[in-house]
Amino acid sequence: MWVAPHDLSIILLTKHPFLRHTPSMGTAASRQQPQSPTNGHHGRSAQRAVHSIVEQLEEDIVLGFLYPRERLVEDSLIERFRAKRYAVREALARLEGLGLVERLPNRGAMVRALTPSEVEDIYAVREILETAAASEVLRRVTPEIVDRLTQIQRRHDQAASDSDPRAAFRTNIEFHHAFFSACDNAKLVEAIEHFGQKAHCIRSVSITRQEYLERSRNEHWLMIQALRDRDEDKLIAICRAHMRVAKDTYIESYRRRFPDHRASASPPLTEHEITVGAKLMPTP
């Protein structure tokens, strides 16, 4: 039986409890609340150390400074962060919980490499959730929301112009959080950001490329314009195109690295999606 995307997103939220207990904004470290300290100041200091390690390693993975299947050696991390072993191990455990790191017996920890099948599954769910949220955003949009998105996007523009991938990553996260939060459904936003985290290593293949930053910037302005025009079809098409570039780039890269693995890429972008991705909207 065919299920409408909006109905399917509700099914996902009600049948999968883990979607209701996910972080809400920024990198994983900035979204996670530190555990209650058990030893006063020492406990708080230890949690801040773990928080910092998680945040920096997550950014390194997103930005491609750490590659899929690259080993994360505890001794090297202890030296890099000047941290205790237990703090490094707890940080790796948190990253494993986010799906960014995997730890194997007798081999230690490494950056997780998703298979094309896993990538397709993640992006299928992302498309369902994000297009459902985008429709709700359009129904609830106000001039104040558009102004907020415009302010954030101007900072994202600056990061892209400066070729600053870290600043671009942070402002991109801020833009999408502000955009999807306007749907006024906190659980839906949490689900979107949960699957967005899972896509971090997927985006790492393309996120530091200047042409990707430019395209991302252009599509953000198109999303803002679609909100101003209250054009739902255009907004949904942009959201779909916005996601697919990173996914298809990752699968293509995976095929080159592992040619014996039969990877199934999604159908080529439609002419409309290509136009949406390539069109440059003037900065307001």
Secondary structure, 3 states (H helix, E strand, C coil): CCCCHHHHHHHHHHHCHHHHCCCCCCCHHHHCCCCCCCCHHHHHHHHHHHHHHHHHHHHHHHCCCCCCCCEECHHHHHHHHCCCHHHHHHHHHHHHHCCCEEEECCCEEEECCCCHHHHHHHHHHHHHHHHHHHHHHHHHCCHHHHHHHHHHHHHHHHHHHCCCHHHHHHHHHHHHHHHHHCCCCHHHHHHHHHHHHHCHHHHCCCCCCHHHHHHHHHHHHHHHHHHHHCCHHHHHHHHHHHHHHHHHHHHHHHHHHCCCCCCCCCCCCCHHHHHHHHCCCCCC
